[in-house]
Amino acid sequence: MINASQVIESGTSILFVTLDSLRYDVARTALDVGLTPNLARLLPEGGWEQRETPGSFTLPAHMAFFSGFLPKLPTPEQPPRLWECRPPAFKTVPPETFVFDAPNMIKGLAQHGYRSVCIGGVTYFSRETPLGGVLPDLFDEDHWRPEFCSPEPDSTRHQVDHALTVADTHAGHPLFLFVNVSATHVPHGHYVGDSTDSTRSQTAALAYADAHLGRLVTTLTRDREWLIIMCADHGDSFGEDGYWGRGTARPEVMTVPFAAMLR
C-alpha cells in the first residue's frame, strides 16, 4: 500500500501515464505472453490490476482522474485512494490519502511546490479545438505536437523523448509529469498492416510502446525515487455484439489496467 500523503508531502515527483483506450484484456494478455518485457520488469508483483474506470471516454475519465477519482477495483472493499479533494466535514479520509484543498489535484500539488507538465497524445490535449484546451489548461505547461498523436507510428518515442527533455529542465524540483500515450488509441491497425483496428493491433501498439515506456521510467528513476501511476482511461469495443469504439458502458470499455508503484 502506498502512503501517498507521506510521499507527496516529502516532495517526491510523480509520473502519471495514461495508455489511451487500452483494454484490460489486451494489457493482461500482452504481459502474460511476454510482449511487454519492460513493463513486466517495472510493474508491481502480479502485474496489472483489473479496475473500472470512472469515464467511458477520454474527457470525463481524465477529469475524474485529476479530481481524485482513479479507477476502482471491481470489489465492494476498496484500498485508500491515493489522492482526494477535501471532502465535507462529516467524511473521514484515511491518513494514507493525500487530501488537497483545491478543485483538482494539479492545483493541490502546486500548493506543495509541484510544477505540473502535460505531454499530450490524443487530440483532447492538442488545443486544436476549444474542447481540446480543457485538459491542458489544468497544467502549468502543456506540450503537444502532431507526431505525438496516434496516426504517427512512432508517437511514443517522440512523446518520451520530449518528456525526458522537459523533466531534465525541472530537475531538483517536485514535478507532476503527465503523459497521455496515444499509440494504443485508434488508429493502430498500421502496427499489423491492417486498415481495421482490433485487439490484435492494439496489442501490437502496446508492444511497440513498451520499450519507450521502459526507457521513460528507467531514466527518470535513475537518480531519485518517483511515484508512478499507469492506467488506461477507458477501453474500446472492436465489434463485440456489434459495438465499436468507446462512450458506452460496455465491459470492454469500462474495464482497464491499473498500476501504482514507487520506483
N, C-alpha and C positions, 0 to 999 in steps of 0.2 A: 504494500500500500504506500502511495506517495503522499507525503505531507506537503501539499502544495503551498500552504500558508507559510511554513518554515522555509521552503525552497525560494519562494518569491521574496519574502522579507529579507533573505540573505543576498538578494541581487543576482541570483542565478539566471542566466539568459535562457530564453525559451524559443524552441523551434517548433512551429505548428505547421504540419504538412497535410493538406487535403488532396487525396488522389481522386480527382473529379470523376464521378459516375462509376467508380469501381465497385462491382458486386462482391459480396462476401464470398460466394461460392467460387468465383474466379480467383480471388486473392488466396483463399484457402487451398484450392487445388494447385495453383502455381507454386505455393510454398511447399506443399506435401510432395510434389513430384520433382522438386529441385530446380525449378525455373527462376527462382528469385534467391540465389545464394547469398547475396549481400544483405537482403532483408532478413534472411534466416539467421545470419550472424548477429544482427542488431536487435531483432525483436526479443521481447521477454520470453522466458520459458513458456512453451505452449503455443507461441506464435500469435497469430491474430485472434482477438476476441470477437465473437459474434455479438453485434449490438444492433440497436434500432435507432434510426435517425429521426430527429425532430422535424425534418423537412423533406419533401419529395422532389425538390429540385434545388438548384444552386443558391438562389437568393434567400429563400426562407431558411434553408439549412444553415447557411453561414451567419445570417442574422441571429439565429438561435445560438450557434456556437459562441459568437462574440458577446452574447448576453449571458453566457454561463451555462447553456444547456447543451452539453456534449451528448453524443449517442449513448443510450442506456442499454444495460443488459436486459435480455428478454426474460427476466425473472422478477418475482414480487419484491425481493430484497435487493437493494442497490448499495454499492460502496459509497463512501463520501464523495461528493462532487469535488473536482479539482478547484473550481472557482465559482463564485456566485455573487450576483448583485445583492447589496444589502437588503435583507428581507424585512417584512413587517416585524414589529416588536414581539409579537406572540410566537414567532418561529425560532426554534433553536437550531443553530448550524454547528456541525461537528468541528472540532478545533483544527482538523487537518485541511479544511476547506478555506481557500483564500477568499475573503469577503472584500469586495471593492465597493466603495461608496461613490458610485458613478453609474451612469446609464448603460455602460458597456465595459467589458473587461479591458479594452485597449486604453480607454481614458483612466480606468482604475490603475493599470500598470504605470501610466505616466505619473500618477501621484507618488509612485515608489521609485521614480527616476529612470524608468524604462523609455527607450526610444523604440517606436514601432515602425516596421517596414513591411510592405506588401510586395511580393513578387507575383504579379498576376499571371493567369493562364488563360482561362476561358474568357469570353467577351463580357461577362458580368464585371470584369476587372479592367476593361480596356478603355473606358471613358469615350468609346465611340458613339454612345447614345446617352441621354440623360440618366437612364436607369443604370448604365454601365459605370456611373460615378458614385453610386450609393455606397458600395462596399469600400472602394478605395478612399473615399472621404473620411473614413474612420481612422486612418493611419496618419502618422507624421509624414511619411513619404511613401509613394507608391510607384511601381515600375511595371510597365507593360510594353511589349513590342510584338509585331505580327509573328515573329519567329518563336515567341513563347506559346503560341496557340496551337491547338491540336492538328490543323491541316499540315503543319510543318513536321516532317518525320523525325527530326532531331530536336524537338521542342524542349525536352527535359535537359539535355546538355546545355542549351542556351540559358534556360532558367537557372540551373545550378551554377554555371559559370558566373552569371550576374549576381546571384545570391551570395556567393563566396566573396566576390569583389565588394559588395555592399557591406557584408559582415566585417570584412577587414577594415573598412573605414570607421567602424564603430567599435573596434577592439578596445577593451578596457572599460566599457560601459555596459550596463544591463541592456539587453536587446530582446525585443519580441519580433522574431523573424517569421513571417508567414509566407508560405509558398503554396500556391494552388497549381498542382501538377495537371496539365491538360492532356497529356498523352493518352490517358485512359478514357477520356471523353471522346464521343464520336466527332469526326470520323476517325476510325482506327483500322478500317479494313485494309488500308495500304500496307500494314505490317505483315499481312499474309497474302498480299497480291490480289485482294478481292475488293469489289466495289460495295459490298454489303457488310455492315458491321454485325458482329456476333460475339458470343462468349470466347470463341477461338481467337478472334482478332483482338479482343480486349486482353486476353491472356498474353498474346504476343506483345501488345503495347506495354503491359506491366513488366514483362521480361526485359524489354528494351530499357525501361526507366530504372530498373533495379540497380544497374551499375552506377548510374549517376546519383541516385538517392544514397547509395552506399558511400560514394565519394563525398557527398554533401555532409553526411553525419560524421564520417571519419575525419574530415578536415576541420569541421567546427569543433569537435571534441578533442582535438589533438592536445591542446594546452589548457583547457578548462572544462568543467562539467556543464552540461546543458540538460534542461528538462525538455524532452522530446515527445510530442503528441503526433501520431499519424492516424488518419482515418479517411474514409470516404464521406462525402457529403450526402450521397444517395447512390442507388444503383440504376440500372437501365433494364427495361424489358427488351428482349430480342425475339419477339414473336410468340411468347408464351400466351396461350389462349387468345391469340390474335392481337396482343398488345405490343406496342413498340414505344421506346423512349421512356420518359420519366413524368413526374407530375401526377401520378396515381398512387393509390395505397396498396399496390401490388407487393407481395413479399420480396420479390427480387429487386424492387426499387427501395423498399424501406429497410432491408437487412444489409448492414455494412460492416466492413472490417474496422477494428479499432485497436490501438496500442498506445500505451503511455509508459515512459521509461526515463530513468536518469542515466546519462552516459557521459 
